[in-house]
Amino acid sequence: MRGWWQDLTDLVLPAECGGCGRSRTVLCPECRAALSGAAPRRVRPVPEPPGLPEVHAAAPYGDEVRAALLAHKERGALTLAGALGTALAGAVRAAAAGPEGGPVLLVPVPSARRAVRARGHDPVRRIALAAAGELRRVGTPARVVAVLRQRRAVADQSGLDSRRRLENLAGALEVRAGGARLLGGGRPVLVDDLITTGASLTEAARAVRHALVHEGGRTAVYAHPTREEMGERMAGSTRGTVVRAAVIAAPPDSFETNRN
């Protein structure tokens, strides 16, 4: 028969590691290393959708990393948010590196409302908040700016190829009223838990660019600056904001260093 102290322990300590299933730990040292043990790297899905911002990922998507992400997202293992946020923070630091000033603005890619209701929480926003806290802890000014929202319903992405995912999401996101002003006050980094085809981040970047260019008035946004655009920025003829992106995980073959 279980004692009351065992029931209390289950409320305080998770029953098993979110990555490998080891008992009595949120995430074991080996699984933490799989998430955050390597330096974040640039990733490019194949094919790379036009308009995809520069994306950095913390870890390859597989085994323990996949298990931890699914446990947090689909099974409500909310205690994993801290470890996942630490991994995302590393990718955000890599993505935000550069001469631009101001605080780092983490912009979560929004989930469909029906998905949030079904899960009982918004996993990407929760991880983004944890990542912002970790960035501030190590001295990087950062905050979450949840300005993106879905403007129309989209079909379930599972089972769709890269082209159909882009078509499904085209024009689906927008920046909330007043969001452009918030985004113009720092270094925006789109954040998500996972990149596969890049369709979600491409649409999120489009919505942010549109808001900054058309609503912000003075701000020009370059996902992949051309030589002419870089010249404009250096000359000071327009204020440029580079939109980048960071994720926790990406398919192993999307990491640039893994390509032939």
ZAFIRO-255167 format. One record per residue: residue number from 1; x, y, z of N, C-alpha, C in turn. Coordinates in pm, whole numbers, plus 50000, padded with zeros to 5 digits. Layout:
NUM, X, Y, Z, X, Y, Z, X, Y, Z
...
***
This chain:
1, 50085, 49880, 50000, 50000, 50000, 50000, 50089, 50125, 50000
2, 50052, 50220, 49918, 50130, 50343, 49909, 50109, 50429, 50032
3, 50215, 50486, 50084, 50203, 50577, 50196, 50171, 50718, 50148
4, 50122, 50803, 50243, 50087, 50940, 50203, 50209, 51015, 50154
5, 50328, 50982, 50209, 50450, 51052, 50168, 50486, 51020, 50024
6, 50449, 50899, 49976, 50475, 50866, 49836, 50385, 50948, 49744
7, 50259, 50965, 49783, 50169, 51047, 49704, 50218, 51192, 49699
8, 50267, 51243, 49814, 50317, 51379, 49817, 50441, 51393, 49730
9, 50529, 51294, 49734, 50650, 51298, 49651, 50615, 51304, 49504
10, 50510, 51233, 49462, 50469, 51235, 49321, 50423, 51373, 49277
11, 50372, 51454, 49374, 50331, 51590, 49339, 50451, 51682, 49323
12, 50559, 51651, 49392, 50677, 51738, 49391, 50777, 51693, 49285
13, 50801, 51564, 49274, 50898, 51510, 49180, 50826, 51433, 49069
14, 50868, 51449, 48945, 50805, 51372, 48838, 50835, 51224, 48852
15, 50749, 51141, 48794, 50768, 50997, 48805, 50886, 50950, 48721
16, 50915, 51022, 48611, 51022, 50976, 48523, 51078, 51090, 48440
17, 51199, 51071, 48391, 51264, 51169, 48304, 51182, 51187, 48176
18, 51165, 51312, 48136, 51086, 51338, 48015, 51153, 51292, 47888
19, 51283, 51264, 47894, 51353, 51220, 47773, 51368, 51069, 47761
20, 51415, 51006, 47870, 51447, 50863, 47861, 51366, 50775, 47954
21, 51290, 50835, 48046, 51208, 50756, 48136, 51274, 50719, 48267
22, 51396, 50765, 48292, 51461, 50736, 48420, 51378, 50792, 48534
23, 51366, 50720, 48641, 51274, 50757, 48748, 51326, 50872, 48832
24, 51232, 50946, 48887, 51255, 51051, 48987, 51346, 51165, 48941
25, 51324, 51212, 48821, 51398, 51329, 48774, 51320, 51396, 48663
26, 51325, 51529, 48659, 51258, 51602, 48551, 51323, 51568, 48418
27, 51455, 51579, 48416, 51533, 51548, 48296, 51671, 51506, 48343
28, 51712, 51386, 48309, 51839, 51333, 48359, 51957, 51407, 48294
29, 52076, 51397, 48350, 52192, 51468, 48294, 52219, 51435, 48148
30, 52201, 51310, 48110, 52226, 51271, 47971, 52128, 51339, 47876
31, 52002, 51347, 47915, 51901, 51411, 47830, 51919, 51562, 47827
32, 51962, 51620, 47940, 51993, 51764, 47939, 52108, 51792, 47844
33, 52206, 51704, 47841, 52319, 51723, 47750, 52274, 51712, 47605
34, 52179, 51622, 47577, 52127, 51609, 47441, 52057, 51737, 47397
35, 51992, 51804, 47491, 51921, 51928, 47460, 52015, 52048, 47449
36, 52105, 52062, 47544, 52184, 52186, 47556, 52334, 52164, 47558
37, 52379, 52042, 47530, 52521, 52014, 47543, 52608, 52064, 47431
38, 52550, 52089, 47316, 52627, 52137, 47199, 52591, 52281, 47168
39, 52680, 52350, 47099, 52653, 52488, 47060, 52541, 52491, 46956
40, 52445, 52582, 46969, 52340, 52595, 46868, 52399, 52622, 46731
41, 52332, 52570, 46628, 52383, 52584, 46492, 52275, 52632, 46397
42, 52319, 52688, 46285, 52228, 52732, 46179, 52167, 52610, 46113
43, 52037, 52618, 46085, 51968, 52508, 46017, 51895, 52562, 45895
44, 51885, 52477, 45793, 51813, 52509, 45670, 51736, 52386, 45625
45, 51602, 52391, 45625, 51527, 52277, 45573, 51548, 52263, 45424
46, 51529, 52143, 45374, 51541, 52116, 45230, 51407, 52063, 45180
47, 51341, 52136, 45086, 51382, 52264, 45029, 51360, 52380, 45126
48, 51442, 52484, 45111, 51429, 52601, 45198, 51325, 52696, 45141
49, 51218, 52725, 45214, 51114, 52812, 45158, 51162, 52955, 45142
50, 51122, 53022, 45036, 51158, 53163, 45019, 51103, 53247, 45135
51, 51185, 53335, 45186, 51141, 53420, 45295, 51168, 53364, 45433
52, 51224, 53244, 45441, 51256, 53189, 45573, 51368, 53270, 45636
53, 51350, 53319, 45760, 51460, 53392, 45825, 51573, 53299, 45864
54, 51683, 53356, 45904, 51794, 53275, 45954, 51750, 53205, 46083
55, 51768, 53074, 46087, 51719, 52994, 46200, 51835, 52922, 46268
56, 51839, 52929, 46399, 51934, 52851, 46479, 51858, 52752, 46565
57, 51914, 52632, 46579, 51853, 52526, 46658, 51951, 52477, 46762
58, 51897, 52435, 46877, 51981, 52388, 46987, 52023, 52243, 46971
59, 51937, 52159, 46911, 51965, 52015, 46910, 51896, 51947, 46793
60, 51951, 51835, 46747, 51881, 51754, 46646, 51755, 51691, 46707
61, 51652, 51682, 46625, 51525, 51625, 46670, 51531, 51474, 46658
62, 51536, 51408, 46771, 51539, 51262, 46772, 51556, 51210, 46912
63, 51512, 51088, 46934, 51531, 51016, 47060, 51487, 51100, 47181
64, 51582, 51129, 47272, 51547, 51196, 47397, 51489, 51336, 47375
65, 51542, 51409, 47277, 51492, 51545, 47251, 51347, 51539, 47204
66, 51319, 51448, 47114, 51182, 51432, 47066, 51089, 51394, 47180
67, 51133, 51301, 47264, 51050, 51256, 47376, 51020, 51371, 47473
68, 51120, 51452, 47502, 51101, 51563, 47595, 51004, 51667, 47538
69, 51019, 51700, 47411, 50928, 51797, 47349, 50785, 51747, 47348
70, 50766, 51620, 47315, 50631, 51565, 47312, 50572, 51553, 47452
71, 50655, 51518, 47550, 50605, 51509, 47687, 50555, 51644, 47736
72, 50627, 51749, 47704, 50585, 51883, 47745, 50463, 51928, 47668
73, 50465, 51911, 47537, 50357, 51963, 47453, 50228, 51883, 47465
74, 50237, 51753, 47451, 50117, 51670, 47439, 50074, 51605, 47570
75, 50167, 51584, 47664, 50130, 51515, 47787, 50131, 51607, 47909
76, 50155, 51735, 47885, 50145, 51831, 47993, 50251, 51819, 48100
77, 50371, 51773, 48063, 50481, 51765, 48160, 50543, 51904, 48174
78, 50474, 51991, 48247, 50510, 52133, 48252, 50642, 52158, 48322
79, 50687, 52063, 48406, 50815, 52080, 48474, 50932, 52079, 48376
80, 50908, 52034, 48253, 51014, 52034, 48151, 51038, 52172, 48091
81, 50950, 52267, 48116, 50961, 52398, 48052, 51094, 52466, 48084
82, 51144, 52449, 48206, 51270, 52512, 48243, 51386, 52462, 48159
83, 51401, 52330, 48147, 51510, 52273, 48068, 51495, 52306, 47921
84, 51372, 52301, 47870, 51349, 52334, 47730, 51375, 52483, 47706
85, 51339, 52567, 47804, 51366, 52710, 47791, 51514, 52741, 47790
86, 51592, 52666, 47869, 51737, 52685, 47867, 51795, 52651, 47731
87, 51747, 52542, 47672, 51794, 52506, 47537, 51756, 52612, 47436
88, 51632, 52661, 47444, 51589, 52765, 47350, 51668, 52892, 47369
89, 51700, 52927, 47495, 51777, 53049, 47521, 51912, 53045, 47450
90, 51976, 52928, 47447, 52103, 52918, 47375, 52086, 52944, 47227
91, 51979, 52891, 47168, 51955, 52916, 47026, 51920, 53062, 47000
92, 51848, 53125, 47092, 51814, 53267, 47077, 51940, 53352, 47082
93, 52031, 53321, 47174, 52157, 53398, 47181, 52233, 53389, 47050
94, 52239, 53269, 46992, 52308, 53253, 46864, 52238, 53330, 46754
95, 52105, 53327, 46754, 52030, 53396, 46649, 52040, 53547, 46661
96, 52043, 53598, 46784, 52041, 53743, 46805, 52178, 53807, 46800
97, 52283, 53727, 46785, 52418, 53784, 46781, 52433, 53877, 46663
98, 52494, 53991, 46686, 52514, 54087, 46578, 52524, 54228, 46632
99, 52539, 54326, 46543, 52560, 54463, 46587, 52433, 54534, 46634
100, 52315, 54477, 46608, 52191, 54544, 46647, 52183, 54558, 46798
101, 52126, 54669, 46844, 52113, 54692, 46985, 51972, 54668, 47036
102, 51952, 54696, 47163, 51821, 54680, 47222, 51800, 54542, 47280
103, 51693, 54525, 47357, 51665, 54396, 47418, 51627, 54292, 47314
104, 51646, 54166, 47350, 51603, 54057, 47264, 51454, 54035, 47287
105, 51378, 54033, 47178, 51232, 54018, 47186, 51195, 53880, 47132
106, 51153, 53792, 47220, 51113, 53658, 47181, 50968, 53661, 47134
107, 50945, 53625, 47009, 50812, 53630, 46949, 50764, 53487, 46924
108, 50679, 53432, 47010, 50636, 53293, 46990, 50549, 53277, 46866
109, 50572, 53169, 46793, 50482, 53133, 46684, 50355, 53078, 46747
110, 50238, 53136, 46719, 50117, 53096, 46790, 50064, 52961, 46745
111, 50008, 52888, 46840, 49938, 52764, 46810, 49792, 52796, 46780
112, 49726, 52706, 46710, 49582, 52722, 46686, 49508, 52719, 46818
113, 49403, 52797, 46829, 49328, 52804, 46955, 49275, 52667, 46995
114, 49231, 52590, 46897, 49176, 52458, 46930, 49285, 52367, 46989
115, 49410, 52383, 46940, 49519, 52302, 46994, 49551, 52343, 47137
116, 49549, 52473, 47164, 49576, 52521, 47300, 49467, 52470, 47395
117, 49342, 52476, 47351, 49233, 52426, 47435, 49248, 52276, 47461
118, 49282, 52202, 47358, 49294, 52057, 47372, 49409, 52019, 47467
119, 49520, 52093, 47459, 49636, 52061, 47543, 49623, 52118, 47684
120, 49543, 52223, 47697, 49531, 52287, 47827, 49641, 52387, 47856
121, 49729, 52413, 47761, 49835, 52513, 47778, 49893, 52545, 47642
122, 49969, 52656, 47637, 50037, 52699, 47515, 50185, 52665, 47531
123, 50232, 52553, 47475, 50369, 52508, 47503, 50477, 52604, 47455
124, 50460, 52662, 47338, 50566, 52749, 47286, 50578, 52876, 47370
125, 50466, 52932, 47407, 50471, 53053, 47490, 50533, 53022, 47626
126, 50498, 52909, 47683, 50554, 52871, 47813, 50707, 52857, 47803
127, 50754, 52791, 47698, 50898, 52773, 47681, 50965, 52907, 47655
128, 50900, 52994, 47578, 50956, 53126, 47550, 50974, 53206, 47678
129, 50877, 53200, 47768, 50889, 53271, 47895, 51006, 53217, 47976
130, 51023, 53085, 47976, 51136, 53026, 48047, 51268, 53068, 47983
131, 51272, 53074, 47850, 51394, 53115, 47780, 51429, 53261, 47810
132, 51328, 53348, 47811, 51353, 53489, 47842, 51408, 53504, 47984
133, 51354, 53426, 48076, 51406, 53429, 48212, 51551, 53384, 48220
134, 51585, 53281, 48145, 51723, 53233, 48142, 51816, 53336, 48080
135, 51773, 53402, 47975, 51855, 53506, 47912, 51881, 53620, 48009
136, 51778, 53663, 48079, 51798, 53770, 48177, 51891, 53726, 48289
137, 51882, 53600, 48328, 51966, 53549, 48436, 52114, 53559, 48402
138, 52148, 53544, 48274, 52288, 53550, 48234, 52326, 53688, 48180
139, 52238, 53786, 48200, 52275, 53924, 48168, 52229, 53976, 48033
140, 52145, 53902, 47961, 52095, 53948, 47832, 51954, 54003, 47849
141, 51933, 54133, 47826, 51797, 54187, 47838, 51704, 54116, 47738
142, 51595, 54063, 47786, 51505, 53986, 47700, 51365, 53986, 47759
143, 51268, 53980, 47671, 51129, 53966, 47714, 51050, 53900, 47602
144, 50938, 53842, 47639, 50849, 53778, 47542, 50750, 53882, 47492
145, 50737, 53889, 47359, 50642, 53980, 47296, 50548, 53894, 47211
146, 50437, 53854, 47271, 50344, 53762, 47203, 50246, 53841, 47118
147, 50296, 53893, 47006, 50215, 53982, 46923, 50153, 53913, 46802
148, 50192, 53789, 46775, 50138, 53719, 46658, 50008, 53647, 46696
149, 49916, 53643, 46603, 49793, 53567, 46621, 49746, 53514, 46486
150, 49664, 53411, 46492, 49607, 53355, 46370, 49489, 53442, 46327
151, 49489, 53478, 46200, 49379, 53558, 46148, 49273, 53473, 46080
152, 49305, 53348, 46054, 49209, 53256, 45994, 49246, 53114, 46036
153, 49149, 53025, 46023, 49174, 52885, 46055, 49263, 52822, 45949
154, 49344, 52725, 45990, 49430, 52651, 45898, 49404, 52503, 45916
155, 49435, 52426, 45814, 49418, 52281, 45820, 49530, 52220, 45903
156, 49508, 52098, 45949, 49611, 52024, 46021, 49731, 52004, 45928
157, 49850, 52040, 45976, 49969, 52034, 45893, 50022, 51892, 45872
158, 49987, 51801, 45962, 50040, 51666, 45950, 49992, 51603, 45820
159, 50085, 51539, 45751, 50053, 51475, 45625, 50070, 51564, 45504
160, 50094, 51694, 45525, 50114, 51786, 45414, 50262, 51796, 45381
161, 50294, 51804, 45252, 50433, 51823, 45212, 50471, 51971, 45227
162, 50596, 52002, 45196, 50647, 52138, 45216, 50565, 52241, 45140
163, 50536, 52216, 45013, 50462, 52313, 44932, 50321, 52336, 44988
164, 50254, 52228, 45024, 50117, 52241, 45074, 50113, 52306, 45212
165, 50216, 52287, 45291, 50221, 52355, 45420, 50235, 52506, 45400
166, 50317, 52546, 45305, 50330, 52688, 45275, 50198, 52747, 45229
167, 50129, 52674, 45142, 49999, 52720, 45092, 49897, 52727, 45204
168, 49899, 52629, 45291, 49804, 52622, 45401, 49820, 52741, 45497
169, 49945, 52784, 45518, 49972, 52889, 45616, 49980, 53029, 45555
170, 49982, 53039, 45424, 50002, 53169, 45359, 49895, 53269, 45404
171, 49938, 53379, 45461, 49845, 53483, 45507, 49768, 53449, 45632
172, 49808, 53343, 45704, 49730, 53298, 45819, 49760, 53375, 45947
173, 49876, 53443, 45954, 49915, 53512, 46076, 49915, 53662, 46058
174, 49898, 53732, 46166, 49908, 53878, 46165, 49959, 53925, 46300
175, 50010, 54048, 46301, 50056, 54111, 46425, 49941, 54190, 46484
176, 49920, 54175, 46612, 49813, 54245, 46680, 49832, 54397, 46670
177, 49724, 54470, 46683, 49730, 54615, 46682, 49828, 54664, 46788
178, 49917, 54753, 46748, 50018, 54805, 46839, 50142, 54719, 46850
179, 50141, 54601, 46787, 50254, 54511, 46797, 50378, 54561, 46726
180, 50360, 54634, 46615, 50476, 54685, 46542, 50559, 54778, 46628
181, 50494, 54860, 46709, 50568, 54951, 46797, 50653, 54872, 46896
182, 50597, 54764, 46949, 50672, 54682, 47044, 50790, 54614, 46975
183, 50768, 54563, 46854, 50873, 54492, 46783, 50986, 54584, 46740
184, 50954, 54710, 46716, 51056, 54806, 46674, 51149, 54849, 46785
185, 51121, 54804, 46909, 51202, 54848, 47021, 51312, 54753, 47062
186, 51348, 54659, 46975, 51453, 54564, 47011, 51489, 54474, 46896
187, 51543, 54357, 46930, 51586, 54258, 46830, 51487, 54142, 46828
188, 51392, 54141, 46735, 51292, 54034, 46734, 51351, 53900, 46690
189, 51320, 53798, 46767, 51359, 53661, 46732, 51234, 53575, 46741
190, 51190, 53523, 46628, 51079, 53429, 46627, 51121, 53301, 46698
191, 51036, 53245, 46782, 51072, 53123, 46853, 50963, 53018, 46837
192, 51007, 52894, 46826, 50918, 52779, 46818, 50991, 52661, 46880
193, 50917, 52554, 46907, 50985, 52439, 46965, 51059, 52356, 46860
194, 51006, 52356, 46737, 51059, 52266, 46634, 51042, 52327, 46496
195, 51140, 52306, 46410, 51125, 52340, 46269, 51131, 52211, 46188
196, 51040, 52197, 46092, 51044, 52083, 46001, 51062, 52136, 45859
197, 50955, 52180, 45796, 50966, 52235, 45660, 50999, 52384, 45661
198, 50977, 52451, 45773, 50999, 52595, 45781, 50879, 52678, 45745
199, 50765, 52615, 45716, 50647, 52690, 45673, 50596, 52784, 45781
200, 50591, 52739, 45906, 50538, 52823, 46015, 50626, 52945, 46039
201, 50757, 52926, 46041, 50847, 53039, 46063, 50848, 53134, 45944
202, 50832, 53081, 45824, 50825, 53167, 45706, 50702, 53258, 45712
203, 50587, 53202, 45748, 50466, 53282, 45759, 50475, 53381, 45874
204, 50533, 53338, 45986, 50550, 53430, 46099, 50640, 53547, 46061
205, 50748, 53518, 45989, 50838, 53625, 45946, 50768, 53721, 45850
206, 50687, 53667, 45760, 50612, 53753, 45666, 50522, 53848, 45742
207, 50450, 53795, 45844, 50359, 53879, 45920, 50434, 53989, 45995
208, 50549, 53956, 46052, 50628, 54056, 46124, 50682, 54161, 46029
209, 50733, 54117, 45914, 50782, 54214, 45815, 50671, 54309, 45773
210, 50556, 54254, 45743, 50444, 54336, 45698, 50408, 54441, 45803
211, 50402, 54399, 45929, 50366, 54493, 46035, 50470, 54603, 46050
212, 50598, 54566, 46047, 50703, 54665, 46067, 50714, 54762, 45950
213, 50698, 54711, 45830, 50711, 54797, 45712, 50588, 54885, 45693
214, 50469, 54825, 45705, 50347, 54898, 45670, 50282, 54967, 45788
215, 50296, 54912, 45908, 50236, 54976, 46024, 50338, 55060, 46099
216, 50464, 55011, 46104, 50566, 55085, 46176, 50615, 55205, 46101
217, 50593, 55208, 45970, 50626, 55326, 45891, 50772, 55341, 45860
218, 50857, 55359, 45961, 50997, 55391, 45937, 51086, 55269, 45932
219, 51033, 55150, 45963, 51120, 55034, 45980, 51120, 54947, 45857
220, 51236, 54911, 45809, 51249, 54814, 45700, 51304, 54685, 45756
221, 51252, 54573, 45712, 51290, 54444, 45768, 51349, 54357, 45659
222, 51465, 54299, 45686, 51534, 54216, 45589, 51560, 54079, 45650
223, 51500, 53975, 45594, 51527, 53840, 45643, 51664, 53794, 45595
224, 51693, 53814, 45466, 51824, 53784, 45408, 51867, 53911, 45332
225, 51935, 54005, 45397, 51964, 54133, 45334, 52046, 54116, 45206
226, 52002, 54186, 45101, 52081, 54191, 44979, 52194, 54291, 44997
227, 52284, 54295, 44899, 52395, 54391, 44906, 52342, 54534, 44907
228, 52238, 54558, 44828, 52180, 54692, 44822, 52115, 54729, 44956
229, 52045, 54632, 45017, 51981, 54659, 45144, 52083, 54685, 45254
230, 52194, 54608, 45252, 52298, 54632, 45349, 52358, 54770, 45330
231, 52369, 54814, 45206, 52419, 54948, 45179, 52328, 55055, 45236
232, 52197, 55034, 45223, 52102, 55127, 45281, 52120, 55136, 45432
233, 52137, 55020, 45494, 52149, 55020, 45639, 52278, 55089, 45683
234, 52387, 55061, 45614, 52514, 55122, 45652, 52510, 55272, 45632
235, 52437, 55317, 45529, 52429, 55460, 45501, 52333, 55532, 45594
236, 52251, 55454, 45665, 52159, 55515, 45759, 52036, 55572, 45693
237, 52008, 55536, 45565, 51893, 55592, 45497, 51764, 55532, 45547
238, 51770, 55417, 45617, 51652, 55357, 45677, 51696, 55275, 45796
239, 51608, 55263, 45891, 51640, 55185, 46010, 51605, 55040, 45984
240, 51703, 54950, 45984, 51679, 54811, 45949, 51670, 54721, 46071
241, 51573, 54632, 46071, 51557, 54533, 46176, 51561, 54396, 46112
242, 51660, 54319, 46146, 51673, 54185, 46090, 51590, 54089, 46175
243, 51498, 54018, 46113, 51418, 53920, 46183, 51486, 53784, 46173
244, 51514, 53725, 46288, 51577, 53593, 46291, 51485, 53498, 46367
245, 51528, 53374, 46377, 51443, 53274, 46443, 51530, 53175, 46519
246, 51471, 53117, 46623, 51540, 53016, 46705, 51440, 52909, 46744
247, 51486, 52785, 46743, 51403, 52671, 46782, 51485, 52580, 46871
248, 51416, 52492, 46942, 51487, 52395, 47023, 51547, 52286, 46935
249, 51470, 52236, 46840, 51515, 52119, 46764, 51483, 52133, 46616
250, 51561, 52061, 46537, 51544, 52056, 46392, 51587, 51918, 46344
251, 51536, 51873, 46229, 51580, 51743, 46176, 51731, 51740, 46159
252, 51795, 51628, 46187, 51942, 51620, 46180, 51998, 51664, 46045
253, 51930, 51631, 45935, 51986, 51665, 45804, 51971, 51812, 45768
254, 51903, 51891, 45853, 51890, 52034, 45825, 52006, 52115, 45884
255, 52087, 52056, 45968, 52202, 52127, 46024, 52308, 52141, 45916
256, 52354, 52263, 45895, 52447, 52289, 45785, 52574, 52206, 45793
257, 52622, 52182, 45914, 52747, 52108, 45928, 52732, 51960, 45894
258, 52608, 51912, 45881, 52586, 51773, 45849, 52570, 51747, 45701
259, 52583, 51854, 45620, 52562, 51838, 45476, 52694, 51812, 45405
260, 52683, 51740, 45297, 52803, 51712, 45218, 52839, 51833, 45132
***
